[in-house]
Amino acid sequence: MKQMLTVANKEFHDGLRNRWLVSITLIFALLSVGLTYFGAAASGAVGVASLSTTVASLASLAVFIIPLIALLLSYDSFVGEQESGTLLLLLTYPLSKSQLLLGKFIGQGGIIALATILGFGASAILLYVQLGDENILSAFGLFIFSAILLGLSFTAISYLISLSVSEKSKAAGFALITWFLFALAFDLALLALLVGVEEGITQQGLTQLMMLNPADVFRLVNLTGLDNSEVNGALAVVINAGLSQTQLISALVAWVVLPLTLAIFIFKRKKL
């Protein structure tokens, strides 16, 4: 445990020195505050929108930016150190491969978590000051928690990429392809199925398909319980399936645990 926390501390402070934390926090804060304050611009008004509109807008933003940042932060965690020769050096210490991987995960996950709390917390404060609704705190608490899980899931996925390739450039390419598939192509494919399949897709089938994408699970977590007028398309169909937030959060946690477990399995059997 001590070795794992030592690695986590190193990774976290490396992120601070590389100014990842400051950069990510500023990106989250600027975009989230902008969406919060100008969320009603489409209707011709300037100022904070309703809680439902703000959460729906922030969720749409987060599914694009959080996975991308998580992948870029950690795609070279292992292949980069293997290329530089430091990975073998680290493993000469009294440190197992699983401790090294989990230590990196805790450290890099801590950067994403802190940036998410500070960045999106700014929107929560702004909205609470303007509207004074106590529901804002619980809604944003759930939003930030699920956003952290989303970031952790793509961090675990990036470890799979980093452990499966032999060159840093390939890892970067696969990371971008992964982001494109989960953030853009998956939903387009679902839409094509909904429109193109003659007999259509059942509600249960669509729900099962959306569980295959952590970005969609994240959106469902935050859009469940909102005003239905804020949600449309495939998301509305799945929300009407009656899945509870507990079930959706469990699915999002599974997207963290399963890739991480597989990454540990691959790392233990990887020849360096």
VMD Tcl script that draws the C-alpha trace (Angstrom):
set ca {
  {0.00 0.00 0.00}
  {2.82 2.39 0.89}
  {4.57 1.72 -2.44}
  {1.34 2.34 -4.34}
  {0.73 5.67 -2.59}
  {4.33 6.69 -3.29}
  {3.77 6.15 -7.01}
  {0.43 7.98 -6.81}
  {2.09 10.94 -5.11}
  {4.80 11.06 -7.80}
  {2.24 10.95 -10.63}
  {0.12 13.65 -9.03}
  {3.05 16.01 -8.52}
  {4.33 15.29 -12.03}
  {0.93 16.46 -13.25}
  {1.26 19.62 -11.18}
  {4.73 20.35 -12.56}
  {3.48 19.82 -16.10}
  {0.68 22.27 -15.32}
  {-1.93 19.70 -16.28}
  {-4.02 20.51 -13.22}
  {-4.07 24.26 -13.87}
  {-4.78 23.79 -17.58}
  {-7.59 21.27 -17.11}
  {-9.18 23.28 -14.31}
  {-9.17 26.47 -16.36}
  {-10.68 24.66 -19.35}
  {-13.44 23.14 -17.22}
  {-14.13 26.39 -15.37}
  {-14.25 28.64 -18.45}
  {-16.44 26.32 -20.48}
  {-18.78 25.39 -17.63}
  {-19.24 28.96 -16.38}
  {-19.77 30.11 -19.96}
  {-22.43 27.48 -20.55}
  {-24.06 28.24 -17.22}
  {-24.23 32.00 -17.71}
  {-25.06 32.01 -21.40}
  {-27.20 28.90 -21.35}
  {-30.31 30.91 -22.13}
  {-28.79 32.74 -25.10}
  {-30.68 30.53 -27.56}
  {-33.93 31.98 -26.26}
  {-32.64 35.54 -26.57}
  {-31.78 36.09 -22.90}
  {-28.45 36.55 -21.15}
  {-28.03 35.07 -17.68}
  {-28.20 31.73 -15.95}
  {-30.69 29.20 -17.31}
  {-32.70 26.66 -15.34}
  {-31.01 23.85 -13.44}
  {-32.22 21.25 -15.96}
  {-30.93 23.24 -18.93}
  {-27.57 23.86 -17.28}
  {-27.01 20.23 -16.28}
  {-28.06 19.00 -19.73}
  {-25.67 21.47 -21.40}
  {-22.77 20.62 -19.08}
  {-23.35 16.89 -19.58}
  {-23.19 17.38 -23.37}
  {-19.92 19.29 -22.91}
  {-18.40 16.80 -20.49}
  {-18.87 13.74 -22.72}
  {-16.57 15.35 -25.28}
  {-13.94 17.06 -23.18}
  {-13.44 14.75 -20.16}
  {-12.69 11.55 -22.17}
  {-10.31 13.46 -24.43}
  {-8.39 14.97 -21.51}
  {-8.25 11.64 -19.64}
  {-6.88 9.88 -22.72}
  {-4.31 12.58 -23.45}
  {-3.21 12.64 -19.82}
  {-2.47 8.94 -19.57}
  {-2.06 7.36 -23.03}
  {1.76 7.20 -22.63}
  {1.78 6.09 -18.98}
  {3.47 2.78 -19.80}
  {4.61 2.81 -23.42}
  {6.27 6.19 -22.87}
  {8.20 4.96 -19.85}
  {9.06 1.75 -21.67}
  {10.54 3.73 -24.57}
  {12.59 5.88 -22.20}
  {13.74 2.87 -20.16}
  {12.31 4.10 -16.85}
  {9.67 1.36 -16.66}
  {12.28 -1.36 -16.16}
  {14.01 0.83 -13.59}
  {10.79 1.28 -11.62}
  {10.22 -2.46 -11.55}
  {13.64 -3.05 -9.97}
  {12.27 -1.44 -6.82}
  {10.22 -3.48 -4.30}
  {7.10 -2.70 -6.29}
  {4.75 -5.12 -8.04}
  {3.27 -4.40 -11.46}
  {-0.24 -4.11 -10.02}
  {0.99 -1.63 -7.37}
  {2.69 0.45 -10.07}
  {-0.42 0.50 -12.25}
  {-2.80 1.28 -9.41}
  {-0.45 3.96 -8.11}
  {-0.40 5.65 -11.50}
  {-4.18 5.34 -11.68}
  {-4.70 6.97 -8.27}
  {-2.28 9.80 -9.05}
  {-3.61 10.61 -12.51}
  {-7.18 10.06 -11.35}
  {-6.54 12.54 -8.55}
  {-5.58 15.19 -11.11}
  {-8.78 14.62 -13.08}
  {-10.91 14.54 -9.91}
  {-9.48 17.76 -8.48}
  {-9.75 19.58 -11.80}
  {-13.35 18.42 -12.20}
  {-14.35 19.51 -8.70}
  {-12.74 22.94 -9.05}
  {-13.80 23.53 -12.65}
  {-17.43 22.42 -12.52}
  {-17.77 23.57 -8.93}
  {-17.48 27.11 -10.23}
  {-20.69 26.59 -12.20}
  {-22.45 25.19 -9.14}
  {-21.49 28.25 -7.10}
  {-22.61 30.65 -9.84}
  {-25.93 28.88 -10.28}
  {-26.57 28.69 -6.53}
  {-25.83 32.39 -6.05}
  {-28.17 33.33 -8.89}
  {-31.05 30.93 -8.23}
  {-30.66 30.03 -4.54}
  {-32.10 26.55 -5.15}
  {-30.83 23.89 -2.73}
  {-31.44 21.21 -5.38}
  {-28.46 22.67 -7.23}
  {-26.02 21.26 -4.68}
  {-27.32 17.70 -4.94}
  {-27.63 17.85 -8.74}
  {-24.08 19.16 -9.16}
  {-22.79 16.72 -6.55}
  {-24.08 13.85 -8.69}
  {-22.82 15.53 -11.86}
  {-19.28 16.01 -10.53}
  {-19.14 12.49 -9.06}
  {-20.25 10.91 -12.33}
  {-17.88 13.17 -14.30}
  {-14.98 11.89 -12.19}
  {-16.07 8.30 -12.87}
  {-16.21 9.11 -16.58}
  {-12.66 10.44 -16.46}
  {-11.45 7.40 -14.51}
  {-13.07 5.02 -16.99}
  {-11.21 6.58 -19.91}
  {-8.00 6.64 -17.88}
  {-8.37 2.87 -17.43}
  {-9.10 2.48 -21.15}
  {-5.99 4.51 -21.99}
  {-3.92 2.09 -19.87}
  {-5.17 -0.75 -22.06}
  {-3.97 1.19 -25.10}
  {-0.62 2.07 -23.52}
  {0.04 -1.56 -22.55}
  {-1.01 -2.97 -25.93}
  {1.28 -0.99 -28.25}
  {5.03 -0.71 -28.59}
  {5.37 2.93 -29.65}
  {4.20 6.17 -28.07}
  {3.02 7.53 -31.42}
  {0.76 4.52 -31.93}
  {-0.69 4.99 -28.45}
  {-1.53 8.61 -29.27}
  {-3.24 7.56 -32.49}
  {-5.29 4.83 -30.84}
  {-6.24 7.22 -28.03}
  {-7.69 9.70 -30.52}
  {-9.49 6.91 -32.39}
  {-10.94 5.68 -29.10}
  {-12.19 9.17 -28.26}
  {-13.76 9.51 -31.72}
  {-15.51 6.15 -31.46}
  {-16.97 6.69 -27.99}
  {-17.70 10.43 -28.18}
  {-18.98 10.70 -31.75}
  {-19.25 7.56 -33.85}
  {-21.13 5.42 -31.32}
  {-24.13 7.74 -31.08}
  {-24.18 8.23 -34.85}
  {-24.26 4.45 -35.28}
  {-27.15 4.20 -32.81}
  {-29.04 6.88 -34.69}
  {-28.43 5.04 -37.96}
  {-29.81 1.86 -36.40}
  {-32.90 3.66 -35.11}
  {-33.60 5.16 -38.51}
  {-32.30 2.43 -40.81}
  {-33.52 -0.81 -39.22}
  {-36.90 -1.60 -40.71}
  {-38.44 -3.21 -37.62}
  {-36.67 -0.80 -35.28}
  {-34.85 -1.54 -32.04}
  {-36.68 -2.45 -28.87}
  {-36.33 -0.22 -25.83}
  {-34.49 -2.99 -24.00}
  {-32.11 -3.53 -26.93}
  {-31.31 0.18 -27.17}
  {-30.69 0.34 -23.42}
  {-28.26 -2.57 -23.61}
  {-26.41 -0.97 -26.52}
  {-26.02 2.34 -24.67}
  {-24.52 0.52 -21.69}
  {-21.58 -0.29 -24.00}
  {-20.52 3.37 -24.02}
  {-19.43 5.03 -20.73}
  {-20.10 8.47 -22.23}
  {-23.75 7.56 -22.81}
  {-24.05 6.04 -19.35}
  {-22.70 9.30 -17.91}
  {-25.30 11.33 -19.78}
  {-28.07 9.01 -18.66}
  {-26.98 9.36 -15.02}
  {-27.33 13.13 -15.20}
  {-30.36 13.40 -17.47}
  {-32.51 10.90 -15.59}
  {-34.98 12.87 -13.51}
  {-34.67 16.08 -15.53}
  {-37.51 17.70 -17.40}
  {-38.17 15.44 -20.41}
  {-38.29 18.51 -22.65}
  {-34.51 18.83 -22.15}
  {-33.90 15.32 -23.50}
  {-34.63 13.89 -26.93}
  {-33.62 11.15 -29.32}
  {-32.23 7.81 -28.16}
  {-31.50 9.19 -24.70}
  {-35.17 9.93 -24.13}
  {-36.11 6.39 -25.15}
  {-33.65 4.84 -22.69}
  {-34.58 7.23 -19.87}
  {-38.20 6.15 -20.29}
  {-37.04 2.55 -19.78}
  {-37.05 3.34 -16.07}
  {-33.42 2.63 -15.16}
  {-32.58 4.01 -11.74}
  {-29.59 6.27 -11.11}
  {-28.15 3.57 -8.84}
  {-28.15 1.10 -11.73}
  {-26.61 3.66 -14.08}
  {-23.90 4.64 -11.60}
  {-23.14 0.94 -11.08}
  {-22.70 0.59 -14.85}
  {-20.34 3.58 -14.85}
  {-18.33 2.09 -11.97}
  {-18.10 -1.15 -13.96}
  {-16.57 0.86 -16.81}
  {-13.81 1.86 -14.37}
  {-13.25 -1.51 -12.70}
  {-13.35 -3.83 -15.73}
  {-10.82 -2.00 -17.98}
  {-8.57 -1.45 -14.96}
  {-8.70 -5.14 -14.04}
  {-7.94 -6.11 -17.65}
  {-5.05 -3.63 -17.74}
  {-3.55 -5.23 -14.60}
  {-3.96 -8.68 -16.20}
  {-2.17 -7.55 -19.39}
  {0.59 -5.74 -17.49}
  {1.38 -8.78 -15.33}
  {1.87 -10.91 -18.45}
  {3.63 -8.29 -20.52}
  {7.28 -9.01 -21.30}
  {9.48 -5.94 -20.97}
}
mol new
graphics top color blue
foreach p $ca { graphics top sphere $p radius 0.5 }
foreach p [lrange $ca 0 end-1] q [lrange $ca 1 end] { graphics top cylinder $p $q radius 0.2 }
display resetview
